[in-house]
Amino acid sequence: MERSEFDGIWFLSSFSATKLGSIAIQGALKRANVDPSLVEKVFFGNVISANVGQAPTRQAALGAGIPNSVVCTTVNKVCASGMKAVMLAAQSIQLGLNDVVVAGGMKSMSNAPKYLIEARHWIKNFALPWLMETLRSLMANGHL
């Protein structure tokens, strides 16, 4: 098996999904010996779009040196996002619409936001009453 610069991937957890996408695109283009300016279209899957900003595929493409003029499409098909992106790229080439297309997927579970299930219930029934009681107590004792 060929060793890569990603041996010991523990440090990748600090990278955003779009940064990981940029690294993947750069590596693929370098390995295929393709100049980023030759890319005509980019299809990239991204499922967990919370906290990645707008147009994640555009961000990844720009980070990899692909020109701003290139059309970028983000695909969200849950587990099949990356595969759907590859299918769209293959069809684009098969139909003669494009010659050089980048396709893949990106995600960073380490940087995905954590949600508190039933947060409204918890806040309404526990946190808010506690806060109100604390404020009343502080006011009654002349601290506020």
HELIX and SHEET records of a PDB file:
HELIX    1   1 ILE A    9  SER A   14  5                                   6    
HELIX    2   2 ALA A   17  ARG A   31  1                                  15    
HELIX    3   3 PRO A   36  LEU A   38  5                                   3    
HELIX    4   4 PRO A   56  GLY A   63  1                                   8    
HELIX    5   5 VAL A   78  ALA A   80  5                                   3    
HELIX    6   6 SER A   81  GLN A   94  1                                  14    
HELIX    7   7 MET A  109  ASN A  111  5                                   3    
HELIX    8   8 ALA A  119  TRP A  122  1                                   4    
HELIX    9   9 ILE A  123  ALA A  127  3                                   5    
HELIX   10  10 LEU A  128  ALA A  140  1                                  13    
SHEET    1   A 3 VAL A  71  VAL A  75  0                                        
SHEET    2   A 3 LYS A  41  GLY A  45  1                                        
SHEET    3   A 3 VAL A 101  GLY A 105  1                                        
END                                                                             
